[in-house]
Amino acid sequence: MSPNKSLRFRGVCEAKWHMWTSLQRCCPKGVPNKKYMQGLLGEVKKNDDVHKFFTDSNIEINDLSCLSLMQHLGLPTPLLDYTIDINIALAFAADGAKNNEDKSGTDGYCSLYYFDLVEEKDFSHSVQKILSIGIKTGAKMLTDHLKKYPNEPVDDSVLRNLGKYVQLRDLENLEFAFVEFQEVAPEVCTLDSQILNLTNPNLVKQKGGFAINQYNDKTPFEENWNMRTKERRYKLAKDMRPCIIQLPIKGIYTMQRMKCVDIRKDVILKWSKINSIELYDKSESIEELKHLLSEIKDGYDSLVIENE
């Protein structure tokens, strides 16, 4: 793990690759990403075996917990994986890297992306902070009501369990966000302290969190990040004056460009032989669930293609 607890890392096995989400890479041609995601998520959520998995794990099923599961078992989502552990990020950079005899160009390199949350003050508005505003507002309304009408009981069960009912539409308007860690614990929490690690053992192994990339269907994550930097926002506002009303980007801003280090593939492959890190849960039950989700996707894709 990095000695700097505020650093976040992502390893990419090809330096020439952009950081596209699996939704951007796998969405059928001609179908808007968000429309496809809504339909695929609906198919996953209504599956009986998926419900059994969540029930057996003692996890309330909602759109965000389903997306977490889908992300780590090979289905398209608008999420990208990050980790608090630099060694895990390096293992991901080595995973899939193939040595290239031509070391003069980018083909001979993989990449390590990283950023510091301490430096990214505006970036601290994570998904759970954004969505928890509704919970806090509801709690205050309930408290005010009980003070004003102490003899009128109110059913607050929905309010207390609001975290169970997070819908994709709550996330669709987030062009750019981060499902953040609770300090350095190897599980991801969101909303009202809901823990998502049990939705998928890979989250524990990878000490992972998620970034959301939804500015549009064609902008990779690093470009989405970099266009929100303080310098770029200032230049954009200056270029748009005097007619500027608001910047054409919503949500979280960043302070500086995302950092990236390119590493020679022969070096990272040599490192991975010495530092063997298991990234995935390959248990029979997880493999069966992965196969099930793949079948759900194939069935949904065939319907989408027929209707286009």
Secondary structure as the mmCIF struct_conf table of DSSP 4:
data_model
#
loop_
_struct_conf.conf_type_id
_struct_conf.id
_struct_conf.beg_label_comp_id
_struct_conf.beg_label_asym_id
_struct_conf.beg_label_seq_id
_struct_conf.end_label_comp_id
_struct_conf.end_label_asym_id
_struct_conf.end_label_seq_id
BEND BEND1 PRO A 3 ASN A 4
TURN_TY1_P TURN_TY1_P1 LYS A 5 SER A 6
STRN STRN1 LEU A 7 VAL A 12
BEND BEND2 CYS A 13 CYS A 13
TURN_TY1_P TURN_TY1_P2 ALA A 15 LYS A 16
HELX_RH_AL_P HELX_RH_AL_P1 SER A 22 CYS A 26
BEND BEND3 CYS A 27 CYS A 27
HELX_LH_PP_P HELX_LH_PP_P1 PRO A 28 PRO A 28
TURN_TY1_P TURN_TY1_P3 LYS A 29 GLY A 30
BEND BEND4 VAL A 31 VAL A 31
HELX_RH_AL_P HELX_RH_AL_P2 ASN A 33 LYS A 45
TURN_TY1_P TURN_TY1_P4 LYS A 46 LYS A 46
HELX_RH_AL_P HELX_RH_AL_P3 ASP A 48 ASP A 56
TURN_TY1_P TURN_TY1_P5 SER A 57 ASN A 58
HELX_RH_AL_P HELX_RH_AL_P4 ASP A 63 HIS A 72
TURN_TY1_P TURN_TY1_P6 LEU A 73 GLY A 74
BEND BEND5 PRO A 78 PRO A 78
STRN STRN2 LEU A 79 THR A 83
BEND BEND6 ILE A 84 ILE A 84
HELX_RH_AL_P HELX_RH_AL_P5 ILE A 86 ALA A 94
TURN_TY1_P TURN_TY1_P7 ASP A 95 GLY A 96
BEND BEND7 GLU A 101 GLU A 101
BEND BEND8 SER A 104 GLY A 105
HELX_RH_3T_P HELX_RH_3T_P1 THR A 106 GLY A 108
STRN STRN3 TYR A 109 ASP A 116
TURN_TY1_P TURN_TY1_P8 LEU A 117 GLU A 119
HELX_RH_3T_P HELX_RH_3T_P2 LYS A 121 SER A 124
HELX_RH_AL_P HELX_RH_AL_P6 VAL A 127 LYS A 148
TURN_TY1_P TURN_TY1_P9 PRO A 150 ASN A 151
BEND BEND9 GLU A 152 GLU A 152
HELX_RH_AL_P HELX_RH_AL_P7 SER A 157 ARG A 160
TURN_TY1_P TURN_TY1_P10 ASN A 161 ASN A 161
HELX_RH_3T_P HELX_RH_3T_P3 LEU A 162 TYR A 165
HELX_RH_AL_P HELX_RH_AL_P8 LEU A 168 GLU A 172
TURN_TY1_P TURN_TY1_P11 ASN A 173 ASN A 173
BEND BEND10 GLU A 175 GLU A 175
STRN STRN4 PHE A 176 VAL A 179
STRN STRN5 PHE A 181 PHE A 181
BEND BEND11 GLN A 182 GLN A 182
TURN_TY1_P TURN_TY1_P12 GLU A 183 VAL A 184
BEND BEND12 PRO A 186 GLU A 187
STRN STRN6 VAL A 188 VAL A 188
STRN STRN7 CYS A 189 THR A 190
TURN_TY1_P TURN_TY1_P13 LEU A 191 SER A 193
STRN STRN8 GLN A 194 ILE A 195
HELX_RH_3T_P HELX_RH_3T_P4 ASN A 197 THR A 199
HELX_RH_AL_P HELX_RH_AL_P9 PRO A 201 GLN A 206
TURN_TY1_P TURN_TY1_P14 LYS A 207 LYS A 207
STRN STRN9 GLY A 208 ASN A 213
BEND BEND13 TYR A 215 TYR A 215
BEND BEND14 ASP A 217 LYS A 218
HELX_RH_AL_P HELX_RH_AL_P10 PHE A 221 ASN A 226
TURN_TY1_P TURN_TY1_P15 MET A 227 ARG A 228
BEND BEND15 THR A 229 THR A 229
HELX_RH_AL_P HELX_RH_AL_P11 LYS A 230 MET A 240
TURN_TY1_P TURN_TY1_P16 ARG A 241 PRO A 242
BEND BEND16 CYS A 243 CYS A 243
BEND BEND17 ILE A 245 GLN A 246
BEND BEND18 PRO A 248 PRO A 248
BEND BEND19 GLY A 251 GLY A 251
BEND BEND20 MET A 255 GLN A 256
HELX_LH_PP_P HELX_LH_PP_P2 ARG A 257 MET A 258
STRN STRN10 LYS A 259 ARG A 264
HELX_RH_AL_P HELX_RH_AL_P12 LYS A 265 ILE A 274
BEND BEND21 ASN A 275 ASN A 275
BEND BEND22 TYR A 280 TYR A 280
HELX_RH_AL_P HELX_RH_AL_P13 GLU A 284 ASN A 307
#
